[in-house]
Each structure stands twice: as structure tokens, then as C-alpha cells.
Amino acid sequence: AVQAGQVDLAYTSATYSDQSPTGYSLVAYDSVDNRGFNLPVIEGTLTGDVLVRRAINIGIDRQEMIDNVLNGYGTPAYSVCDQMPWYNPASEVEYDPEGAAALLDEAGWTMGADGVREKDGVKATLNLLYPTSDSVRQALCADFANQLGELGISCTMEGVGWDTAYDRAQTEPLIWGWGAHTPMELYNIYHTIGDTGTAQYSPYANSTVDAYMDQALQCSDLEESYELWQKAQWDGTTGVTQDGDIPWVWLVNVNHLYWVRDGLQVAEQKIHPHGHGWSIVNNVDRWSWS
């Protein structure tokens, strides 16, 4: 539609960001639209070991992903709520492949002659899932697999449909997209549900984390509730960040990219959430032509 000049503005992805359609410019908006993998906390499996999960979190070069997969249009992601008022800066980590290797050694996963780590005769392997409908997630998944391979974790990749992805994510890492203008995103991902004893989208449970989020929902003071959401991420002792349980590893926040016809002035945007939870045309009454 852009190439044919049929539209004034169109959403696009990093896959096409190097193109230059005549009469249009590419505009990028910051987002909390993140991509990350769940790391199923299942005893006896590779990701069931917190040291392995911590190693993965610090062993991933997020900037490399942004540069090579997103063509520079993104920011490193360390949580599901980066830049939001309820974000806990304790989520942020430095890229540290040597530290990651040390953690894997400490966990008993020693490097084999074939470049794959091994423990008690079992190879360090993961099957990574990605939705077949999303080329960017597929590319991020491939990059993630390559980086884990450098750490000694051998990965295979499998494209799946959403009809089976939710169920399979209970035992295998899947690349997800999240991010919203509400701290309920933390609740949806990390809080246990019903009588299942685990969170909804990937097996994980921490009663202290649950309690902080429950208190936040009952809190009548907004700023105080933010502090409780932050404590759910890390309270100095436990939480879902690197020094805590780290049941998910967050990779990047993808910029929202649009082709905009020359002369169209789009009004200032809020930080965009996942998908189109904040539509770019929400303030179209303040757009103009020049």
C-alpha cells in the first residue's frame, strides 16, 4: 500500500526498515513492547536450575540482537515493564558471558569437547518455540539460540501455532510479546492462578511475590502500590529478577515503526505498549499537514 502510495501512514516491522519507499519516511516510537522467553521452572530440567536461568539472563547480548535483528530499532529489555513507574531498576543486568559460564560451571554443567555442556551424562539442550506468524520473533529466536550455543547450551528451534503454543510453553521456552500501561502485566505473568499452584503462562510460583502483588491490588494509594509492584520484582531477598528466581528472560523492546507520508506531522506519542494497545491515531486530532 505504501509502495503504491495508497496510504498516508502504515505500520511496518524492522524486517522492512531498510527499504526506502518514495514519498515516505520511516518513523520510530519507543515502546514497552517486549520480547522474551519463559524459562519453565520444572525440577530436574535444565531451566529448573536457578543458576542456569541466571546464566542465560546475563549471557545474552541484547544490543547485538537490536543491531542485527531489529536493524537498531529497539532497546534492551530487562523486565515486562521497563520505563514504567512500577519498574524496578534491579531488573537491569550487564552482559557478562564469563559470569554466565561460571554460573553454568557452578551448576555442574561442564563444557564438553563438542562445545555442548553436560551434567551426569545429560547434554544441555533446549527446544525453543516461536510463533510461525512472526518473522521478527523467529529471527530473535535464532539469535537467542546462537548465543546460547556459545555458552554451551545446544538449541533447536520449532515454529508453532498459538493453538498449541500456550500448552507447550508449560514445559518449553517460547518467545512471547508483552508490555502494557498497567502493572497487571506482572500479575498475569508471575502470579499463581486458582488452585493450580503455578503461574498461568509458565510454571512458576513464589508466595512472597504473590503477596506483594495482592497487596498492591488492595492498596488505595497509587505511589504505595508502585512500591509493592517493585518489591514483587525484587525486595532485596527474593523476586523475579536476576538475584531472585528469574523465571523469564527479557530480550528487547521493539520500536514501533511506521511509514509516514512526507508532509504528515504525527503528534507526540506516549510509550507504545505491546501490539496496538495504544493506537497511534489516538491523538489524530492533533496531527497536521505541512
C-alpha positions as CSV (number, residue, x, y, z in Angstrom):
1,A,0.0,0.0,0.0
2,V,2.9,2.4,0.8
3,Q,4.7,1.5,-2.4
4,A,1.6,2.2,-4.3
5,G,1.0,5.5,-2.5
6,Q,-2.4,4.4,-1.3
7,V,-2.0,5.3,2.4
8,D,-0.7,8.2,4.5
9,L,0.6,6.0,7.3
10,A,1.3,2.3,7.7
11,Y,2.7,0.1,10.4
12,T,5.8,-1.9,9.5
13,S,8.5,-4.0,11.2
14,A,12.2,-4.0,11.5
15,T,12.4,-6.6,8.7
16,Y,11.5,-3.9,6.2
17,S,13.1,-0.9,7.8
18,D,16.0,-0.8,5.3
19,Q,13.6,-0.1,2.5
20,S,13.0,3.5,1.2
21,P,9.6,3.9,-0.5
22,T,9.4,7.1,-2.5
23,G,7.4,9.9,-0.7
24,Y,7.6,8.3,2.8
25,S,9.9,8.4,5.8
26,L,10.3,5.8,8.5
27,V,9.3,7.0,12.0
28,A,10.2,5.0,15.1
29,Y,8.5,5.2,18.5
30,D,9.7,3.9,21.8
31,S,7.8,1.1,23.3
32,V,7.5,-1.3,26.3
33,D,6.5,-3.9,23.7
34,N,9.0,-6.5,24.8
35,R,10.1,-9.9,23.6
36,G,11.3,-12.6,26.0
37,F,11.3,-16.3,26.8
38,N,9.7,-18.1,29.6
39,L,12.1,-20.5,31.3
40,P,9.9,-23.2,32.8
41,V,10.8,-23.8,36.5
42,I,10.4,-27.6,36.5
43,E,12.6,-29.6,38.8
44,G,15.0,-31.9,37.1
45,T,15.1,-29.9,33.9
46,L,17.8,-27.6,32.6
47,T,15.8,-24.4,33.2
48,G,14.6,-25.8,36.6
49,D,18.0,-24.8,38.0
50,V,18.0,-21.1,39.0
51,L,21.8,-20.9,38.3
52,V,21.1,-21.9,34.7
53,R,18.3,-19.3,34.4
54,R,20.6,-16.6,35.8
55,A,23.4,-17.6,33.4
56,I,21.0,-17.3,30.5
57,N,19.9,-13.8,31.6
58,I,23.4,-12.4,31.8
59,G,24.8,-14.4,28.9
60,I,22.6,-12.7,26.3
61,D,24.0,-9.7,24.3
62,R,20.8,-7.7,23.9
63,Q,22.4,-4.9,22.0
64,E,23.7,-7.4,19.4
65,M,20.1,-8.5,18.9
66,I,18.9,-5.0,18.4
67,D,21.7,-4.2,15.9
68,N,21.4,-7.4,13.9
69,V,17.8,-8.5,14.1
70,L,16.0,-5.2,14.7
71,N,18.3,-3.0,12.5
72,G,18.9,-0.8,15.5
73,Y,15.2,-0.2,16.2
74,G,14.8,-1.3,19.8
75,T,16.1,-1.1,23.3
76,P,17.4,-3.8,25.7
77,A,14.6,-5.3,27.8
78,Y,15.1,-6.4,31.4
79,S,11.5,-6.8,32.6
80,V,8.0,-6.8,31.3
81,C,7.6,-3.1,32.5
82,D,10.8,-1.2,31.5
83,Q,10.3,2.6,31.8
84,M,7.0,2.3,33.6
85,P,6.5,3.9,37.1
86,W,6.3,0.5,38.7
87,Y,9.6,-0.8,37.1
88,N,12.3,-1.9,39.5
89,P,15.8,-0.9,38.2
90,A,17.1,-4.0,40.0
91,S,15.9,-5.9,36.9
92,E,18.8,-4.5,34.8
93,V,21.8,-6.7,34.2
94,E,25.1,-6.3,32.3
95,Y,26.1,-8.6,29.5
96,D,28.6,-11.0,31.2
97,P,29.4,-14.1,29.2
98,E,32.2,-15.0,31.5
99,G,30.0,-14.7,34.5
100,A,27.4,-16.8,32.7
101,A,29.9,-19.6,32.0
102,A,31.0,-19.5,35.7
103,L,27.3,-20.0,36.8
104,L,26.9,-22.9,34.5
105,D,30.1,-24.4,35.8
106,E,28.8,-23.9,39.4
107,A,25.6,-25.6,38.4
108,G,27.6,-28.7,37.3
109,W,27.1,-28.2,33.6
110,T,30.7,-28.7,32.3
111,M,31.8,-27.9,28.8
112,G,32.2,-31.0,26.6
113,A,34.7,-31.5,23.8
114,D,31.9,-30.9,21.3
115,G,31.1,-27.5,22.7
116,V,28.0,-28.6,24.5
117,R,27.8,-28.7,28.3
118,E,26.9,-31.9,30.1
119,K,25.9,-32.9,33.5
120,D,25.5,-36.5,34.8
121,G,25.6,-37.8,31.2
122,V,22.9,-35.4,30.0
123,K,23.5,-32.8,27.4
124,A,22.5,-29.2,27.9
125,T,19.8,-28.8,25.3
126,L,16.7,-26.7,24.8
127,N,14.0,-26.7,22.2
128,L,12.9,-23.1,21.6
129,L,9.5,-22.3,20.3
130,Y,8.4,-19.3,18.2
131,P,5.1,-18.4,16.5
132,T,5.2,-19.2,12.8
133,S,3.3,-16.0,12.0
134,D,6.0,-13.6,13.2
135,S,9.3,-13.3,11.3
136,V,10.9,-10.9,13.8
137,R,10.3,-13.3,16.7
138,Q,11.7,-16.2,14.5
139,A,14.8,-14.1,13.9
140,L,15.2,-13.2,17.6
141,C,14.7,-16.9,18.5
142,A,17.5,-17.8,16.1
143,D,19.8,-15.2,17.5
144,F,19.0,-16.4,21.1
145,A,19.7,-20.0,20.1
146,N,23.1,-18.9,18.6
147,Q,24.1,-17.0,21.7
148,L,23.1,-19.9,24.0
149,G,25.2,-22.2,21.7
150,E,28.2,-20.0,22.5
151,L,27.5,-20.7,26.2
152,G,27.4,-24.4,25.6
153,I,23.7,-24.9,25.5
154,S,22.6,-26.6,22.3
155,C,19.3,-25.4,20.9
156,T,16.8,-26.5,18.3
157,M,14.0,-24.2,17.1
158,E,10.4,-25.0,16.2
159,G,7.7,-22.9,14.8
160,V,4.3,-23.4,16.4
161,G,0.8,-22.0,16.1
162,W,-0.9,-20.3,19.0
163,D,-3.4,-23.2,19.2
164,T,-0.7,-25.3,20.8
165,A,1.9,-22.7,21.9
166,Y,0.2,-21.9,25.3
167,D,0.2,-25.6,26.3
168,R,3.7,-26.3,25.1
169,A,5.1,-23.3,27.0
170,Q,4.3,-25.1,30.2
171,T,7.4,-27.3,29.5
172,E,9.4,-25.5,26.8
173,P,10.7,-21.9,26.3
174,L,8.5,-19.8,23.9
175,I,9.3,-16.3,22.7
176,W,6.5,-14.1,23.8
177,G,5.4,-10.5,23.4
178,W,4.2,-8.5,26.4
179,G,4.1,-4.9,27.7
180,A,1.2,-2.7,28.8
181,H,0.4,0.6,30.5
182,T,-0.6,-1.4,33.6
183,P,1.3,-3.3,36.3
184,M,-1.3,-6.1,35.8
185,E,1.1,-7.4,33.2
186,L,3.3,-8.5,36.1
187,Y,0.4,-10.2,37.7
188,N,-0.6,-12.0,34.6
189,I,2.8,-13.4,34.1
190,Y,4.1,-14.2,37.6
191,H,1.2,-14.6,39.9
192,T,-0.1,-18.1,40.6
193,I,-3.7,-18.8,39.5
194,G,-6.5,-20.7,41.1
195,D,-5.6,-24.0,42.6
196,T,-3.0,-24.8,40.0
197,G,-0.2,-23.7,42.3
198,T,1.7,-22.1,39.4
199,A,1.5,-19.0,37.1
200,Q,-0.7,-19.1,34.0
201,Y,1.8,-19.0,31.1
202,S,4.8,-20.9,32.5
203,P,5.2,-23.0,35.7
204,Y,6.5,-20.7,38.4
205,A,5.4,-19.9,42.0
206,N,6.7,-17.7,44.7
207,S,4.3,-16.9,47.6
208,T,6.2,-13.7,48.6
209,V,5.9,-12.4,45.1
210,D,2.2,-13.3,45.1
211,A,1.7,-11.5,48.4
212,Y,3.3,-8.2,47.2
213,M,1.0,-8.2,44.1
214,D,-2.1,-9.0,46.1
215,Q,-1.2,-6.1,48.5
216,A,-0.7,-3.8,45.5
217,L,-4.1,-4.5,44.1
218,Q,-5.7,-3.8,47.5
219,C,-3.7,-0.6,48.0
220,S,-5.6,2.7,48.0
221,D,-2.5,4.8,47.4
222,L,-1.1,4.8,43.8
223,E,2.5,5.6,44.7
224,E,2.5,3.0,47.5
225,S,1.1,0.4,45.1
226,Y,4.0,1.1,42.7
227,E,6.5,0.3,45.6
228,L,4.7,-3.0,46.1
229,W,4.9,-3.9,42.4
230,Q,8.6,-3.1,42.6
231,K,9.1,-5.4,45.6
232,A,7.4,-8.2,43.7
233,Q,10.3,-7.8,41.2
234,W,12.9,-7.6,43.9
235,D,12.7,-6.8,47.6
236,G,16.3,-7.3,48.5
237,T,15.8,-11.0,49.2
238,T,13.5,-12.5,46.7
239,G,11.6,-11.7,43.5
240,V,11.7,-12.3,39.7
241,T,14.9,-10.5,38.8
242,Q,18.5,-11.8,38.4
243,D,19.3,-12.3,42.0
244,G,15.9,-13.9,42.6
245,D,14.1,-16.6,40.6
246,I,14.4,-15.2,37.1
247,P,11.7,-17.4,35.6
248,W,11.6,-15.3,32.4
249,V,14.4,-13.7,30.4
250,W,13.6,-10.5,28.6
251,L,15.5,-9.6,25.4
252,V,14.4,-6.4,23.7
253,N,11.7,-3.7,23.5
254,V,10.8,-3.3,19.8
255,N,10.4,0.2,18.5
256,H,7.0,0.6,16.7
257,L,7.8,1.6,13.1
258,Y,5.6,3.4,10.7
259,W,6.0,4.6,7.1
260,V,4.7,8.2,7.2
261,R,3.9,10.2,4.0
262,D,6.1,13.2,3.5
263,G,4.4,16.3,5.0
264,L,2.3,14.5,7.6
265,Q,3.1,15.6,11.1
266,V,2.2,12.9,13.6
267,A,1.6,14.3,17.2
268,E,3.9,13.3,20.0
269,Q,3.3,9.7,21.2
270,K,3.3,8.0,24.5
271,I,5.5,5.0,25.0
272,H,3.7,2.3,23.0
273,P,2.6,-0.9,24.7
274,H,2.5,-4.4,23.2
275,G,0.7,-4.7,19.9
276,H,-1.6,-1.7,19.4
277,G,-2.9,-1.2,23.0
278,W,-2.2,2.5,22.4
279,S,-3.2,3.2,18.9
280,I,-1.0,5.8,17.1
281,V,-4.2,7.5,15.9
282,N,-5.4,8.1,19.5
283,N,-4.4,11.7,19.2
284,V,-5.1,12.2,15.4
285,D,-7.0,15.4,16.3
286,R,-3.5,17.0,16.8
287,W,-1.9,15.8,13.6
288,S,-1.3,18.2,10.8
289,W,0.0,18.6,7.3
290,S,2.9,20.9,6.3
